[in-house]
Amino acid sequence: MDFTNVLALIGGVALFLFGMSVMGDALEKSAGSRLSSLLGKLTSNPLKGFALGAAVTAIIQSSSATTVMMVGFVNSGVMTLANVIPIIMGANVGTTITSWILSLSGLSGESFLITMLKPTSFTPILALIGIIFYLFLKDSKKKDVGLILLGFSVLIFGMDYMTAAVKPLADVPEFQQILLLFSNPILGALAGAVLTAIIQSSSASVGILQALSATGQVTFGTALPIILGQNIGTCVTALISSVGANKNAKRVSMVHLCFNVIGALGAMIVFYTLHMIIGFTFIDMKADHTMIALIHTCFNVFCTACLLPFCKQFEKLACLLVRERKGTNDKVSLLDDRLLATPGVAIERCRQVAYNMADISFRSVKKAMDLPEHFDKKLFDEIKKEEDTVDIYEDELGSYLMKITNCDLTKKDSLEVTKLFHMIGNLERLSDHAVNIAESAEEMHTKKLSFSPTAKRELSVMMNAVREVMDNAQMAFVHNDIQVAVRVEPLEEVIDDLQTALRSNHIERLRIGECTIELGFILSDLLTNLERVADHCSNIAGCVIEIANNSLGMHSYAEGLHRGDEVYDKYFEDYSEKYRLDTASE
């Protein structure tokens, strides 16, 4: 093997790793929403969890990335340790897909079908399609598909370069001696673990081993311990990611390590014990691309089949290794930076946190509306605390969404981030108005003031309308329900009309001496805050409608909803009849 072969090997490894990285990143980006949907299907069933882990890893081609996501989910309180253990086991099986794709390089035969199945035959076509998609098409989804094809093509070209570069090693005695050393289970496993820890991808290290098999010097006995070690080395990424996480997140990476270490040791003990008793004749057989892929798959399937029933025991072992420490405050983060590696998943997490924020804000306003009639100091304090909580949500969500904007996002994801920015601002203002309403109620309670029976009935009508507009806005946001969203603006206009009518009626009561100026100021504050709550609900519904139309132009939304539109007029008439003030005085 001369110097040019060494350069070719270095270049091949570089291309291979770069191609795998580009393909993996593009897969994660294009599959972001699908990943969010898959990972949202939390289950306590180990078999379903295993299938979930295998599916996610097959999509993004990285068990390390899946495990890092699990660390992030547990650290942010989305999943429990028990939830993620079967998912981690499934990830180890899902990652074997790559080795089977690369094994196509080892196909031999002269028929046209076999020739076209070889990656070196169809990769140039994929590369051509990929570059056309990436350079000439404007649609972001098609560009992502182009990147996937280009990444795969570079990966295969790198694999081909590596294979060609290492072939001369077949005639190098020193190389043969090194491989003989790796036939030792301990040395082979150590070599596999170190290589995988360095490049942080078991799929990539298996691919390199498949390339080395082109020398004809890699035997079954050499490949097996190296592959077992590779599964241990891939745990390094998750261990590094757990630094700074809470104890349960650290336990996730510990489960990953324990599973692979126990699996590797168990497989070694079983295999080499049987070899001593039976004497496997195939241990000295040459291992090609397909054989290595088969070993990789059989090992992971065997380990999962044996260890999946012991998920609870793994949970106890992780708790034993990562113990509770007295006096420590184990904080659960609302949002975890580890999820930023997969923007689609990070956005889904933001959406769930925003739903929680919405629930607190809307509930707080409803509590506040009960206080003018029946003041409760405990409820008043709760509203104050909830306003502080919503402020924390806004700060954390705003900062996290800014980090997401620095990621490579699809157009759909960019719109979703913009939508969430709009939402959290409106939700925070809702909680502020809740406090304002509660403070007006406190003033009435402190000064022992009370509205007239007519004012109470009229205010009750407006509050009921506000409750309905909030319910519609929350449903539209949480369920992305366009049909509910279009009801919000007509009801908001009815609430505007109610505010005007209530102010006029108050002036009339003031004129005839049925109300005081002091109560008038409080009523005015209440009406202003209620009307602004409805305005923010309108903004929320408007966001939902605009995002459904792949844009975010609040002006176009407002212009599109007006009197004269048949649907709008129908809702407006229905709500006007439902919240008539004259019925309040009956």
Secondary structure, 3 states (H helix, E strand, C coil): CCHHHHHHHHHHHHHHHHHHHHHHHHHHHHCHHHHHHHHCCCCCCHHHHHHHHHHHHHHHCCHHHHHHHHHHHHHCCCCCHHHHHHHHHHHHHHCCHHHHHHHHHHCCCCCHHHHHHCHHHHHHHHHHHHHHHHHHCCCHHHHHHHHHHHHHHHHHHHHHHHHHHHHHHHHCHHHHHHHHHHCCHHHHHHHHHHHHHHHCCHHHHHHHHHHHHHHCCCEHHHHHHHHHHHHHHCHHHHHHHCCCCCHHHHHHHHHHHHHHHHHHHHHHHHHHHHHHHHCCHHHHCECCHHHHHHHHHHHHHHHHHHHHHHHHHHHHHHHHHCCCCCCCCCCCCCCCHHHHHCHHHHHHHHHHHHHHHHHHHHHHHHHHHHCCCCCCHHHHHHHHHHHHHHHHHHHHHHHHHHHHHCCCCCHHHHHHHHHHHHHHHHHHHHHHHHHHHHHHHHHHHHHCCCCCHHHHHHHHHHHHHHHHHHHHHHHHHHHCCHHHHCCHHHHHHHHHHHHHHHHHHHHHHHHCCCCCHHHHHHHHHHHHHHHHHHHHHHHHHHHHHHHHCCCCCHHHHHHHCCCCCHHHHHHHHHHHHHCCCCCCCC
